[in-house]
Amino acid sequence: MSYPEPRHHGDKGEVNAVFRPASTPADVRSPSGAETHFVASGVSTGGEFGLYRMDMVPKGGGPSTHFHKTISESFYILEGVVRLYDGERWIDAEKGDFLYVPPGGLHGFRNDSDAPASTLILFAPGAPREEYFEKVSTVGRMTDEERTAFFIKHDTYWVD
C-alpha cells in the first residue's frame, strides 16, 4: 500500500482547518432523547469521510442488522456499553473498543444497558448521512414506498 496521489499541489500549506468545539449542541435529538452530533459531515470533509457522535439513552436500542453497498462504517466506543453486531455475533463493546465494517458487511448497534452510552461513527467515503439521522425517526409515519425509497437513498439495506 502506498500514499495516494497528491491532492494539494501548492508549494505552501493553506489555512483551511475546521474546528468544532465540544460544546457545540447536538444536531439531531430523537424522540427517545438520543443525540447525534455531526462532528464532520461529508460535505465539510469534501466527501472524504463523515464522523458522527451518537449519545444513546439507557435502554435506547438501535438499528438491527443491515449493510451498506457504498460506504464503510466504523464504531469507536467513547462511554458506556454499546452492543455491536459484527455479522456473526453481538459483542458488548466498552470504552476504547473499535469495530470496522467494510461495504457489504452485516452490522448493527444498540444500547441495551441501564446507562447512557456514546460512540463515534465514521463513514467513508463521506456520504450525505445527515438527512438520514434527521429523518430516520419519522419512518414509522412513511408509506411502504416512501420508507423503501428513504432507505435506498441512504444506502441502508435491512436483513431482519
Order of alpha helices (4+ residues) and beta strands (2+ residues): beta-beta-beta-beta-beta-beta-beta-beta-beta-beta-alpha-alpha-beta
